[in-house]
Amino acid sequence: MEHIAALLLVVSCSPDLSGCREIPAPTPLFEVFEDCQAELPQAIRTLAPKHPRLFAKCLEVDPALEDDYDQLTWNVLPNGTLEAKLSVSEVITASGTPDTSAHAH
């Protein structure tokens, strides 16, 4: 299986940026981050006619975590900047007794 090095995120917004949603990228996954960066302008050109307010960003994928990523969070700021990140949820394990071994007195 090939490793994923980058994910192309594309977001379409209303003219006033009050409503934004993810839209499918022509090519969403890349084995090399630089390939994603090179594809980004073409993806915008392809999608722009149907989506006048379009934002796109390449997100680096850590190959060691590619199967663990389960959260993609993004936000379009009022100045038109797209912020985005991939992350791994913290797994919380239930325990009957609190762990007090880490407390120093």
C-alpha positions in Angstrom: 0.0 0.0 0.0 1.2 3.5 -0.8 1.7 6.0 1.9 -0.3 9.2 1.9 1.8 12.4 2.4 -0.8 15.1 1.8 -4.5 15.7 1.7 -6.0 18.5 -0.4 -8.9 20.2 1.5 -11.2 22.4 -0.6 -13.9 24.6 1.0 -16.6 26.5 -0.7 -18.2 29.5 1.0 -21.1 31.9 0.5 -20.1 35.4 -0.7 -20.1 36.8 2.8 -18.3 33.7 4.3 -21.3 33.0 6.6 -21.7 29.5 5.3 -18.9 27.2 4.3 -18.7 23.5 3.4 -16.1 21.0 2.3 -16.3 20.0 -1.3 -14.6 17.1 -3.0 -11.2 17.8 -4.5 -10.4 16.5 -8.0 -7.5 14.6 -6.5 -7.8 14.5 -2.7 -4.8 12.4 -1.7 -1.1 12.6 -2.6 2.0 10.5 -1.9 4.2 13.6 -2.0 3.3 16.9 -0.3 4.9 18.9 -3.2 2.6 17.1 -5.7 -0.4 18.4 -3.6 1.0 21.9 -3.7 1.5 21.7 -7.5 -2.1 20.4 -8.0 -3.7 23.1 -5.8 -3.9 25.9 -8.5 -5.4 23.5 -11.0 -8.0 22.3 -8.5 -9.0 25.9 -7.8 -9.3 26.6 -11.6 -11.4 23.5 -12.1 -13.8 24.2 -9.2 -13.9 28.0 -9.3 -16.7 28.4 -11.9 -19.2 26.6 -9.7 -17.8 27.9 -6.4 -17.0 31.7 -6.5 -15.6 31.8 -2.9 -13.2 28.9 -2.9 -10.4 28.1 -0.4 -7.9 25.2 -0.7 -5.0 24.0 1.4 -2.7 21.0 1.4 -2.3 19.3 4.7 0.7 17.3 5.5 0.0 13.7 6.6 2.4 11.9 8.9 2.8 8.5 7.3 3.2 6.9 10.8 -0.3 8.2 11.7 -2.1 8.0 8.4 -4.4 5.2 9.6 -5.0 7.0 13.0 -6.2 10.4 11.8 -9.8 10.7 12.5 -10.4 14.4 12.8 -10.2 17.1 10.2 -10.9 20.5 11.6 -11.1 23.7 9.6 -12.2 27.3 9.8 -12.4 30.2 7.3 -11.4 33.3 9.1 -13.1 36.7 8.3 -10.0 37.8 6.4 -10.4 34.8 4.0 -7.7 32.6 5.5 -8.4 28.9 5.6 -7.0 27.2 8.7 -7.1 23.5 8.9 -5.4 20.5 10.6 -5.6 16.8 10.8 -5.5 15.2 14.2 -5.9 12.0 16.1 -8.5 11.9 18.8 -7.3 11.2 22.3 -8.6 7.8 23.4 -10.0 8.1 26.9 -10.1 4.8 28.8 -12.6 4.3 31.6 -11.2 3.3 35.0 -12.9 2.4 38.2 -10.4 4.2 40.3 -8.5 7.4 39.7 -4.8 7.1 38.9 -3.1 8.9 41.7 0.4 7.6 40.9 1.3 10.7 39.0 0.6 13.1 41.8 3.6 14.5 43.7 3.2 15.6 47.3 
